Amino acid sequence: MAIPQLSPEERQAALEKAKAARIKRAKVRDDLKSGKLTLKKVL
């Protein structure tokens, strides 16, 4: 499957969405490590 060509605006939106997802995953990972969250709650 070929990668779709994105306009600059679409690319920027995709980058921001990916950044938000990375930040959210990092927070969940940190909360798991600190004990604020359990794996059962995450899943």
C-alpha positions in Angstrom: 0.0 0.0 0.0 1.4 3.3 -1.0 1.8 6.2 1.5 -0.8 8.9 0.6 0.5 12.3 -0.3 -0.6 14.9 2.2 -1.0 18.6 1.9 1.2 20.6 4.3 -1.9 21.2 6.5 -2.9 17.5 6.6 0.7 16.6 7.4 0.9 19.1 10.2 -2.4 17.8 11.7 -1.1 14.2 11.5 2.1 15.2 13.3 0.2 17.0 16.0 -2.1 14.0 16.4 0.9 11.6 16.7 2.5 13.9 19.2 -0.6 13.9 21.4 -0.7 10.1 21.3 2.9 9.9 22.3 2.4 12.2 25.2 -0.7 10.3 26.4 1.2 6.9 26.2 4.1 8.4 28.1 1.7 9.6 30.9 0.1 6.2 31.1 3.5 4.5 31.3 4.7 6.9 34.0 1.5 6.4 36.0 2.0 2.6 35.7 5.5 2.9 36.9 4.5 5.1 39.9 1.6 2.9 40.9 -1.1 5.5 40.2 -2.6 3.1 37.6 -2.8 -0.6 37.4 -2.5 -2.6 34.2 -6.0 -3.9 34.8 -7.3 -0.3 34.8 -5.4 0.6 31.6 -6.7 -2.4 29.7 
